[in-house]
Amino acid sequence: MRIDWSELAILDLEGIKEFIRRDSEYYALEFTGRIIEMIEKLSSFSSLGRKVPEVDDESIREIIFNNYRIIYKLCDESILVLAVIHAARDLNNMKPQPWENT
């Protein structure tokens, strides 16, 4: 399956990289590279993740990587990465919620 990225997900990943980069360029690239590797696995294993508990839609799924929730949507012929957010964030209070803009 093809993997597409929402603008929000790209900004999330760039923000994570910039935050880690303050301490270490190497670890910023290493960490975000590992997130991308996890996401690339979805092309072969699209149902790898679980249904996102906050939304009643089987097509909205997530995989967990360290302290981050990688939220994606299963589409007919592709996967759309919706967001990469820290697990401590409350999805119910996010406006707009990542799946609302799909």
CNS distance restraints for C-alpha pairs under 8 A (distance, minus, plus):
assign (resid   1 and name CA) (resid  42 and name CA) 7.88 0.50 0.50
assign (resid   1 and name CA) (resid  43 and name CA) 4.63 0.50 0.50
assign (resid   1 and name CA) (resid  44 and name CA) 6.79 0.50 0.50
assign (resid   1 and name CA) (resid  46 and name CA) 7.75 0.50 0.50
assign (resid   1 and name CA) (resid  77 and name CA) 6.16 0.50 0.50
assign (resid   1 and name CA) (resid  78 and name CA) 5.18 0.50 0.50
assign (resid   1 and name CA) (resid  79 and name CA) 6.85 0.50 0.50
assign (resid   2 and name CA) (resid  43 and name CA) 6.28 0.50 0.50
assign (resid   2 and name CA) (resid  77 and name CA) 6.91 0.50 0.50
assign (resid   2 and name CA) (resid  78 and name CA) 4.63 0.50 0.50
assign (resid   2 and name CA) (resid  79 and name CA) 6.21 0.50 0.50
assign (resid   3 and name CA) (resid  40 and name CA) 7.42 0.50 0.50
assign (resid   3 and name CA) (resid  42 and name CA) 7.96 0.50 0.50
assign (resid   3 and name CA) (resid  43 and name CA) 6.60 0.50 0.50
assign (resid   3 and name CA) (resid  78 and name CA) 5.70 0.50 0.50
assign (resid   3 and name CA) (resid  79 and name CA) 4.81 0.50 0.50
assign (resid   3 and name CA) (resid  80 and name CA) 5.99 0.50 0.50
assign (resid   3 and name CA) (resid  81 and name CA) 7.28 0.50 0.50
assign (resid   4 and name CA) (resid  78 and name CA) 7.07 0.50 0.50
assign (resid   4 and name CA) (resid  79 and name CA) 6.04 0.50 0.50
assign (resid   4 and name CA) (resid  80 and name CA) 4.76 0.50 0.50
assign (resid   4 and name CA) (resid  81 and name CA) 6.16 0.50 0.50
assign (resid   5 and name CA) (resid   9 and name CA) 6.13 0.50 0.50
assign (resid   5 and name CA) (resid  10 and name CA) 6.51 0.50 0.50
assign (resid   5 and name CA) (resid  80 and name CA) 5.55 0.50 0.50
assign (resid   5 and name CA) (resid  81 and name CA) 4.76 0.50 0.50
assign (resid   5 and name CA) (resid  82 and name CA) 6.67 0.50 0.50
assign (resid   6 and name CA) (resid  10 and name CA) 6.45 0.50 0.50
assign (resid   6 and name CA) (resid  80 and name CA) 6.69 0.50 0.50
assign (resid   6 and name CA) (resid  81 and name CA) 5.95 0.50 0.50
assign (resid   6 and name CA) (resid  82 and name CA) 5.41 0.50 0.50
assign (resid   6 and name CA) (resid  83 and name CA) 7.48 0.50 0.50
assign (resid   7 and name CA) (resid  11 and name CA) 6.25 0.50 0.50
assign (resid   8 and name CA) (resid  12 and name CA) 6.07 0.50 0.50
assign (resid   8 and name CA) (resid  82 and name CA) 6.64 0.50 0.50
assign (resid   8 and name CA) (resid  83 and name CA) 6.01 0.50 0.50
assign (resid   8 and name CA) (resid  98 and name CA) 7.74 0.50 0.50
assign (resid   9 and name CA) (resid  13 and name CA) 6.22 0.50 0.50
assign (resid   9 and name CA) (resid  81 and name CA) 6.29 0.50 0.50
assign (resid   9 and name CA) (resid  82 and name CA) 5.36 0.50 0.50
assign (resid   9 and name CA) (resid  83 and name CA) 4.12 0.50 0.50
assign (resid   9 and name CA) (resid  84 and name CA) 5.71 0.50 0.50
assign (resid  10 and name CA) (resid  14 and name CA) 6.21 0.50 0.50
assign (resid  10 and name CA) (resid  83 and name CA) 7.84 0.50 0.50
assign (resid  11 and name CA) (resid  15 and name CA) 6.04 0.50 0.50
assign (resid  12 and name CA) (resid  16 and name CA) 6.27 0.50 0.50
assign (resid  12 and name CA) (resid  83 and name CA) 6.56 0.50 0.50
assign (resid  12 and name CA) (resid  84 and name CA) 5.61 0.50 0.50
assign (resid  12 and name CA) (resid  85 and name CA) 6.82 0.50 0.50
assign (resid  13 and name CA) (resid  17 and name CA) 6.22 0.50 0.50
assign (resid  13 and name CA) (resid  32 and name CA) 6.90 0.50 0.50
assign (resid  13 and name CA) (resid  84 and name CA) 6.46 0.50 0.50
assign (resid  14 and name CA) (resid  18 and name CA) 6.12 0.50 0.50
assign (resid  15 and name CA) (resid  19 and name CA) 6.11 0.50 0.50
assign (resid  16 and name CA) (resid  20 and name CA) 6.31 0.50 0.50
assign (resid  16 and name CA) (resid  28 and name CA) 7.76 0.50 0.50
assign (resid  16 and name CA) (resid  32 and name CA) 7.45 0.50 0.50
assign (resid  17 and name CA) (resid  21 and name CA) 5.88 0.50 0.50
assign (resid  17 and name CA) (resid  28 and name CA) 4.97 0.50 0.50
assign (resid  17 and name CA) (resid  29 and name CA) 6.82 0.50 0.50
assign (resid  17 and name CA) (resid  31 and name CA) 7.78 0.50 0.50
assign (resid  17 and name CA) (resid  32 and name CA) 6.28 0.50 0.50
assign (resid  18 and name CA) (resid  22 and name CA) 6.62 0.50 0.50
assign (resid  18 and name CA) (resid  28 and name CA) 7.25 0.50 0.50
assign (resid  19 and name CA) (resid  23 and name CA) 7.95 0.50 0.50
assign (resid  19 and name CA) (resid  28 and name CA) 7.88 0.50 0.50
assign (resid  20 and name CA) (resid  24 and name CA) 6.22 0.50 0.50
assign (resid  20 and name CA) (resid  25 and name CA) 7.35 0.50 0.50
assign (resid  20 and name CA) (resid  27 and name CA) 6.88 0.50 0.50
assign (resid  20 and name CA) (resid  28 and name CA) 4.94 0.50 0.50
assign (resid  21 and name CA) (resid  25 and name CA) 4.63 0.50 0.50
assign (resid  21 and name CA) (resid  26 and name CA) 7.68 0.50 0.50
assign (resid  21 and name CA) (resid  27 and name CA) 7.22 0.50 0.50
assign (resid  21 and name CA) (resid  28 and name CA) 5.05 0.50 0.50
assign (resid  24 and name CA) (resid  28 and name CA) 6.15 0.50 0.50
assign (resid  25 and name CA) (resid  29 and name CA) 6.36 0.50 0.50
assign (resid  26 and name CA) (resid  30 and name CA) 6.11 0.50 0.50
assign (resid  27 and name CA) (resid  31 and name CA) 5.75 0.50 0.50
assign (resid  28 and name CA) (resid  32 and name CA) 6.18 0.50 0.50
assign (resid  29 and name CA) (resid  33 and name CA) 5.81 0.50 0.50
assign (resid  30 and name CA) (resid  34 and name CA) 6.28 0.50 0.50
assign (resid  31 and name CA) (resid  35 and name CA) 6.48 0.50 0.50
assign (resid  32 and name CA) (resid  36 and name CA) 6.28 0.50 0.50
assign (resid  33 and name CA) (resid  37 and name CA) 6.22 0.50 0.50
assign (resid  34 and name CA) (resid  38 and name CA) 6.27 0.50 0.50
assign (resid  35 and name CA) (resid  39 and name CA) 6.36 0.50 0.50
assign (resid  35 and name CA) (resid  65 and name CA) 6.92 0.50 0.50
assign (resid  36 and name CA) (resid  40 and name CA) 6.11 0.50 0.50
assign (resid  37 and name CA) (resid  41 and name CA) 6.43 0.50 0.50
assign (resid  38 and name CA) (resid  42 and name CA) 7.16 0.50 0.50
assign (resid  38 and name CA) (resid  65 and name CA) 7.75 0.50 0.50
assign (resid  39 and name CA) (resid  43 and name CA) 7.73 0.50 0.50
assign (resid  39 and name CA) (resid  70 and name CA) 7.90 0.50 0.50
assign (resid  40 and name CA) (resid  44 and name CA) 7.97 0.50 0.50
assign (resid  41 and name CA) (resid  45 and name CA) 6.15 0.50 0.50
assign (resid  41 and name CA) (resid  46 and name CA) 7.82 0.50 0.50
assign (resid  42 and name CA) (resid  46 and name CA) 4.46 0.50 0.50
assign (resid  42 and name CA) (resid  47 and name CA) 7.38 0.50 0.50
assign (resid  42 and name CA) (resid  48 and name CA) 6.70 0.50 0.50
assign (resid  42 and name CA) (resid  79 and name CA) 7.81 0.50 0.50
assign (resid  43 and name CA) (resid  79 and name CA) 7.55 0.50 0.50
assign (resid  46 and name CA) (resid  74 and name CA) 7.31 0.50 0.50
assign (resid  46 and name CA) (resid  79 and name CA) 7.48 0.50 0.50
assign (resid  47 and name CA) (resid  61 and name CA) 7.83 0.50 0.50
assign (resid  48 and name CA) (resid  63 and name CA) 7.24 0.50 0.50
assign (resid  49 and name CA) (resid  61 and name CA) 5.73 0.50 0.50
assign (resid  49 and name CA) (resid  62 and name CA) 4.93 0.50 0.50
assign (resid  49 and name CA) (resid  63 and name CA) 4.59 0.50 0.50
assign (resid  49 and name CA) (resid  64 and name CA) 7.92 0.50 0.50
assign (resid  50 and name CA) (resid  61 and name CA) 5.30 0.50 0.50
assign (resid  50 and name CA) (resid  62 and name CA) 5.51 0.50 0.50
assign (resid  50 and name CA) (resid  63 and name CA) 6.67 0.50 0.50
assign (resid  51 and name CA) (resid  57 and name CA) 7.37 0.50 0.50
assign (resid  51 and name CA) (resid  58 and name CA) 5.70 0.50 0.50
assign (resid  51 and name CA) (resid  59 and name CA) 7.35 0.50 0.50
assign (resid  51 and name CA) (resid  60 and name CA) 6.01 0.50 0.50
assign (resid  51 and name CA) (resid  61 and name CA) 4.33 0.50 0.50
assign (resid  51 and name CA) (resid  62 and name CA) 6.38 0.50 0.50
assign (resid  52 and name CA) (resid  56 and name CA) 7.82 0.50 0.50
assign (resid  52 and name CA) (resid  57 and name CA) 7.87 0.50 0.50
assign (resid  52 and name CA) (resid  58 and name CA) 7.96 0.50 0.50
assign (resid  52 and name CA) (resid  60 and name CA) 6.07 0.50 0.50
assign (resid  52 and name CA) (resid  61 and name CA) 5.07 0.50 0.50
assign (resid  52 and name CA) (resid  62 and name CA) 5.92 0.50 0.50
assign (resid  52 and name CA) (resid  71 and name CA) 7.70 0.50 0.50
assign (resid  54 and name CA) (resid  91 and name CA) 7.18 0.50 0.50
assign (resid  54 and name CA) (resid  92 and name CA) 6.86 0.50 0.50
assign (resid  55 and name CA) (resid  60 and name CA) 7.47 0.50 0.50
assign (resid  59 and name CA) (resid  73 and name CA) 5.37 0.50 0.50
assign (resid  59 and name CA) (resid  74 and name CA) 4.92 0.50 0.50
assign (resid  59 and name CA) (resid  75 and name CA) 7.36 0.50 0.50
assign (resid  60 and name CA) (resid  71 and name CA) 7.12 0.50 0.50
assign (resid  60 and name CA) (resid  72 and name CA) 5.84 0.50 0.50
assign (resid  60 and name CA) (resid  73 and name CA) 4.55 0.50 0.50
assign (resid  60 and name CA) (resid  74 and name CA) 6.56 0.50 0.50
assign (resid  60 and name CA) (resid  99 and name CA) 7.34 0.50 0.50
assign (resid  61 and name CA) (resid  71 and name CA) 5.77 0.50 0.50
assign (resid  61 and name CA) (resid  72 and name CA) 5.40 0.50 0.50
assign (resid  61 and name CA) (resid  73 and name CA) 6.10 0.50 0.50
assign (resid  61 and name CA) (resid  74 and name CA) 7.57 0.50 0.50
assign (resid  62 and name CA) (resid  69 and name CA) 6.27 0.50 0.50
assign (resid  62 and name CA) (resid  70 and name CA) 5.26 0.50 0.50
assign (resid  62 and name CA) (resid  71 and name CA) 4.32 0.50 0.50
assign (resid  62 and name CA) (resid  72 and name CA) 5.96 0.50 0.50
assign (resid  63 and name CA) (resid  69 and name CA) 5.99 0.50 0.50
assign (resid  63 and name CA) (resid  70 and name CA) 5.27 0.50 0.50
assign (resid  63 and name CA) (resid  71 and name CA) 6.75 0.50 0.50
assign (resid  64 and name CA) (resid  68 and name CA) 5.76 0.50 0.50
assign (resid  64 and name CA) (resid  69 and name CA) 4.79 0.50 0.50
assign (resid  64 and name CA) (resid  70 and name CA) 6.12 0.50 0.50
assign (resid  65 and name CA) (resid  69 and name CA) 6.47 0.50 0.50
assign (resid  65 and name CA) (resid  70 and name CA) 7.32 0.50 0.50
assign (resid  67 and name CA) (resid  86 and name CA) 5.77 0.50 0.50
assign (resid  67 and name CA) (resid  87 and name CA) 5.41 0.50 0.50
assign (resid  67 and name CA) (resid  88 and name CA) 7.79 0.50 0.50
assign (resid  68 and name CA) (resid  84 and name CA) 6.38 0.50 0.50
assign (resid  68 and name CA) (resid  85 and name CA) 5.37 0.50 0.50
assign (resid  68 and name CA) (resid  86 and name CA) 4.40 0.50 0.50
assign (resid  68 and name CA) (resid  87 and name CA) 5.11 0.50 0.50
assign (resid  69 and name CA) (resid  83 and name CA) 7.80 0.50 0.50
assign (resid  69 and name CA) (resid  84 and name CA) 5.64 0.50 0.50
assign (resid  69 and name CA) (resid  85 and name CA) 5.33 0.50 0.50
assign (resid  69 and name CA) (resid  86 and name CA) 6.16 0.50 0.50
assign (resid  69 and name CA) (resid  87 and name CA) 5.70 0.50 0.50
assign (resid  70 and name CA) (resid  81 and name CA) 7.40 0.50 0.50
assign (resid  70 and name CA) (resid  82 and name CA) 7.72 0.50 0.50
assign (resid  70 and name CA) (resid  83 and name CA) 5.94 0.50 0.50
assign (resid  70 and name CA) (resid  84 and name CA) 4.54 0.50 0.50
assign (resid  70 and name CA) (resid  85 and name CA) 6.67 0.50 0.50
assign (resid  71 and name CA) (resid  81 and name CA) 6.15 0.50 0.50
assign (resid  71 and name CA) (resid  82 and name CA) 5.47 0.50 0.50
assign (resid  71 and name CA) (resid  83 and name CA) 5.21 0.50 0.50
assign (resid  71 and name CA) (resid  84 and name CA) 6.31 0.50 0.50
assign (resid  71 and name CA) (resid  98 and name CA) 7.95 0.50 0.50
assign (resid  72 and name CA) (resid  79 and name CA) 6.69 0.50 0.50
assign (resid  72 and name CA) (resid  80 and name CA) 5.44 0.50 0.50
assign (resid  72 and name CA) (resid  81 and name CA) 4.23 0.50 0.50
assign (resid  72 and name CA) (resid  82 and name CA) 4.97 0.50 0.50
assign (resid  72 and name CA) (resid  83 and name CA) 7.01 0.50 0.50
assign (resid  73 and name CA) (resid  79 and name CA) 5.73 0.50 0.50
assign (resid  73 and name CA) (resid  80 and name CA) 5.12 0.50 0.50
assign (resid  73 and name CA) (resid  81 and name CA) 6.47 0.50 0.50
assign (resid  73 and name CA) (resid  82 and name CA) 6.89 0.50 0.50
assign (resid  73 and name CA) (resid  99 and name CA) 7.77 0.50 0.50
assign (resid  74 and name CA) (resid  78 and name CA) 6.60 0.50 0.50
assign (resid  74 and name CA) (resid  79 and name CA) 4.93 0.50 0.50
assign (resid  74 and name CA) (resid  80 and name CA) 6.66 0.50 0.50
assign (resid  75 and name CA) (resid  79 and name CA) 5.63 0.50 0.50
assign (resid  75 and name CA) (resid  80 and name CA) 7.11 0.50 0.50
assign (resid  82 and name CA) (resid  98 and name CA) 5.73 0.50 0.50
assign (resid  82 and name CA) (resid  99 and name CA) 6.62 0.50 0.50
assign (resid  83 and name CA) (resid  98 and name CA) 6.17 0.50 0.50
assign (resid  85 and name CA) (resid  89 and name CA) 7.16 0.50 0.50
assign (resid  90 and name CA) (resid  94 and name CA) 6.76 0.50 0.50
assign (resid  91 and name CA) (resid  97 and name CA) 6.86 0.50 0.50
assign (resid  92 and name CA) (resid  97 and name CA) 7.54 0.50 0.50
assign (resid  96 and name CA) (resid 100 and name CA) 6.50 0.50 0.50
assign (resid  96 and name CA) (resid 101 and name CA) 7.71 0.50 0.50
assign (resid  97 and name CA) (resid 101 and name CA) 7.72 0.50 0.50
